[in-house]
Amino acid sequence: MEFRVQLAGMHVDQDALQTLLFDIDPAAMVDVDRDGSLRVAAATSTAALAELLHRSGCPVKPAQVLEVPSFCCGGCST
């Protein structure tokens, strides 16, 4: 699943979040987009991701976590 999190000026500790995500999905990826939103690709749910964000020190509301369609260019499947 791919998610966008509107941080609304909040700071997220990407390393802490990545560590928590790796416990449930070793292939998870986290980064901050140019618009300041957090992008997360992980095999998890919206509610679980909101909880992990809380545990990593970023208290977002579940409504700030949006599931978006995953984009696959096909470049990694050869």
Rosetta silent file (secondary structure, phi, psi, omega in degrees, C-alpha in Angstrom):
SEQUENCE: MEFRVQLAGMHVDQDALQTLLFDIDPAAMVDVDRDGSLRVAAATSTAALAELLHRSGCPVKPAQVLEVPSFCCGGCST
SCORE:     score description
SCORE:     0.000 S_00000001
   1 L     0.000  151.146  175.434    0.000    0.000    0.000 S_00000001
   2 E  -119.377  140.144 -176.440    1.072    3.557   -0.547 S_00000001
   3 E  -131.876  150.525  169.469    0.167    6.376    1.811 S_00000001
   4 E  -120.498  132.719  179.770    0.493   10.154    1.964 S_00000001
   5 E  -119.511  118.156  176.700    0.536   11.799    5.354 S_00000001
   6 L   -79.448  107.878 -173.624   -0.154   15.530    5.570 S_00000001
   7 L   -77.590  -20.738  177.742    2.220   16.537    8.335 S_00000001
   8 L    49.229   46.007  176.878    0.822   20.077    8.720 S_00000001
   9 L    85.471   -4.811  178.990    4.157   21.379    9.995 S_00000001
  10 L   -76.723  152.303  175.994    4.859   18.436   12.315 S_00000001
  11 L   -94.668  138.954  175.028    8.274   16.814   12.374 S_00000001
  12 L  -120.506  133.222  175.114    8.591   13.093   11.754 S_00000001
  13 L   -83.483   96.729 -175.020   11.637   11.072   12.776 S_00000001
  14 H   -61.307  -36.391  179.703   11.992    9.089    9.562 S_00000001
  15 H   -65.409  -43.554  178.928   14.578    6.720   11.047 S_00000001
  16 H   -64.653  -43.320  178.771   12.348    5.840   14.005 S_00000001
  17 H   -63.828  -43.883  179.805    9.349    5.336   11.733 S_00000001
  18 H   -59.194  -42.943  179.172   11.388    3.227    9.302 S_00000001
  19 H   -60.614  -45.862  178.470   12.572    1.004   12.169 S_00000001
  20 H   -63.982  -40.619  179.149    8.986    0.466   13.362 S_00000001
  21 H   -65.295  -38.201 -179.153    7.802   -0.223    9.811 S_00000001
  22 H   -60.402  -26.983  177.259   10.575   -2.759    9.197 S_00000001
  23 H   -64.723  -28.638 -179.983    9.122   -4.873   12.012 S_00000001
  24 H  -107.059  -22.184  179.766    5.970   -5.379    9.935 S_00000001
  25 L  -151.250   99.773 -177.931    7.332   -4.942    6.389 S_00000001
  26 L   -62.699  -13.808  179.613   11.092   -5.266    5.721 S_00000001
  27 L  -100.405    9.260 -177.265   10.603   -3.690    2.276 S_00000001
  28 L   -63.083  148.383  178.326    8.869   -0.529    3.587 S_00000001
  29 E  -132.669  142.362 -178.862   10.015    2.848    2.298 S_00000001
  30 E  -134.891  134.889  171.055    9.595    6.310    3.817 S_00000001
  31 E  -158.071  167.738  178.405   10.435    9.739    2.417 S_00000001
  32 E  -106.141  128.863 -179.335    9.229   13.333    2.442 S_00000001
  33 L   -78.559  166.404  179.998    7.805   14.726   -0.786 S_00000001
  34 L   -58.555  -29.336 -179.011    8.556   18.195   -2.146 S_00000001
  35 L   -83.667    3.175  178.169    5.210   19.441   -0.849 S_00000001
  36 L    90.079   -0.362  177.590    6.152   18.424    2.709 S_00000001
  37 L   -84.895  152.284  178.805    3.911   15.381    2.873 S_00000001
  38 E   -88.420  131.574  175.016    5.261   12.066    4.075 S_00000001
  39 E  -107.194  132.102  179.479    5.208    9.208    1.563 S_00000001
  40 E  -133.080  130.455  172.018    5.084    5.672    2.892 S_00000001
  41 E  -118.852  114.419 -176.407    5.032    2.433    0.925 S_00000001
  42 L  -162.773  152.925  175.755    4.369   -0.513    3.215 S_00000001
  43 L   -83.544   82.466 -179.079    2.200   -3.559    3.680 S_00000001
  44 L  -152.445 -177.402  177.858    0.073   -2.068    6.462 S_00000001
  45 L  -109.958  166.954  177.667   -3.242   -0.335    7.071 S_00000001
  46 H   -59.498  -46.295 -178.870   -4.097    3.311    7.539 S_00000001
  47 H   -64.267  -41.797 -179.921   -4.893    2.775   11.227 S_00000001
  48 H   -65.683  -39.913  179.063   -1.674    0.810   11.841 S_00000001
  49 H   -65.761  -41.329  177.132    0.422    3.485   10.108 S_00000001
  50 H   -59.939  -40.505  178.126   -1.219    6.232   12.198 S_00000001
  51 H   -64.990  -42.480  178.639   -0.353    4.226   15.331 S_00000001
  52 H   -64.580  -37.576  176.589    3.269    3.776   14.195 S_00000001
  53 H   -62.431  -42.405  176.284    3.520    7.503   13.530 S_00000001
  54 H   -59.778  -46.320 -178.600    2.305    8.153   17.083 S_00000001
  55 H   -64.347  -27.939  179.331    4.846    5.684   18.460 S_00000001
  56 L   -87.158    1.905  175.920    7.633    7.402   16.496 S_00000001
  57 L    98.616   12.561 -179.790    6.720   10.771   18.030 S_00000001
  58 L  -120.306   92.956 -173.604    4.535   12.250   15.288 S_00000001
  59 L   -77.843   75.715  177.963    0.964   12.502   16.627 S_00000001
  60 L   -84.289  157.179  173.553   -1.060   12.672   13.411 S_00000001
  61 L   -86.212  147.381  179.076   -4.803   12.216   13.244 S_00000001
  62 H   -53.350  -31.426  179.615   -6.002    9.178   11.253 S_00000001
  63 H   -66.751  -17.944  178.379   -7.659   11.585    8.778 S_00000001
  64 H   -81.266  -11.955 -179.287   -4.180   12.889    7.873 S_00000001
  65 E   -99.140  110.759 -177.261   -3.166    9.419    6.617 S_00000001
  66 E  -111.951  128.116  174.252   -4.463    8.893    3.106 S_00000001
  67 E   -82.505  131.185 -180.000   -4.147    5.644    1.178 S_00000001
  68 E  -123.091  157.361  177.230   -3.320    6.341   -2.459 S_00000001
  69 L   -61.824  135.550  178.017   -3.033    4.050   -5.466 S_00000001
  70 L   -70.228  145.417  176.949    0.457    2.594   -5.737 S_00000001
  71 L  -107.928  123.811  178.269    2.493    3.614   -8.746 S_00000001
  72 L  -126.172  118.570  179.007    4.535    0.902  -10.417 S_00000001
  73 L   -84.427  -11.326  179.210    6.668    1.734  -13.424 S_00000001
  74 L    83.294   -1.244 -175.332    7.554   -1.936  -13.864 S_00000001
  75 L   -68.633  -23.528 -177.698   11.271   -1.158  -13.857 S_00000001
  76 L   -94.027   -6.292  179.226   12.137   -3.451  -10.965 S_00000001
  77 L  -105.220   96.676  179.541   10.369   -6.557  -12.327 S_00000001
  78 L  -117.515    0.000    0.000   12.565   -8.043  -14.989 S_00000001
